[in-house]
Amino acid sequence: MHYNTGYHGEAVPLVRRFVQMFRDAEVVCVPSASCVAMMREHYELMAERENDTAFLADVRSLLPRVFEFSELLVNRLGLEDVGAHFADTVTYHPSCHSLRMLHVGDAPRKLLRAVDGLTLIELPNQEQCCGFGGTFAVKNADVSAAMLTAKDACVIETGANVVTALDNSCLMQIYGGLHRSGSPVRTMHLAEILASTWKASEASR
C-alpha cells in the first residue's frame, strides 16, 4: 500500500522486516499473487536504492524461494490433485497480477479441475480487471465501480455459485458488488476450495 501510493521510503522497513522474518525459510508460500508480484518486481529495486549491499544480497537470496500458492503446488511441487472435495459450480477470476506479472497460466485451473465434485465454468471476459487495484479503487472510485459492475455481470452470467481467485483483495471487491446487488454468489480463495472436504454425496443431505 505504501509503495503503490508513492511512499517508497516508508515501504523499505517493511521489506527489511520481511527479509528478516523469512531469510532462513526453505520456501515462502504466499496466498496473494499481488504480493508476490510486488516482491519480484520491486524489492530488488528498493534494496538497490538503499545502497546497502548486505540488504540487497539478502533480497536476492530470498526472492527465488518465494512462490504464489498455485505456482508452488503445480510448478514447484508437481501437484494438481490435492484430494479436495467440493460439490459446487465455480468460476475463476484471474487477477491482474497473476495474469500479467506472475504469468501463473493454467496452474489454478489445473488445481480446480482436479477437485472432486467441482464443476468449473469459464468466466467471460476473464482478463478484464475487477477494478480494485489497491488505492486505485479509492482514488478513482467511479471508474473502479464501473469496472466492478462489468466484472460482476460476467460472474453472474456463468451461473456459478462460487467465484474464486488468487487474491483476497479482488475477492473482497467482487463480493462487495455482488452483495450490494443481492446476488447469492459466494467468493472463496483457491486455497479454501482446495482445503475443502465437502463431498458431492453430502450436497443432498
Disulfide bonds with the S-S distance in Angstrom:
none
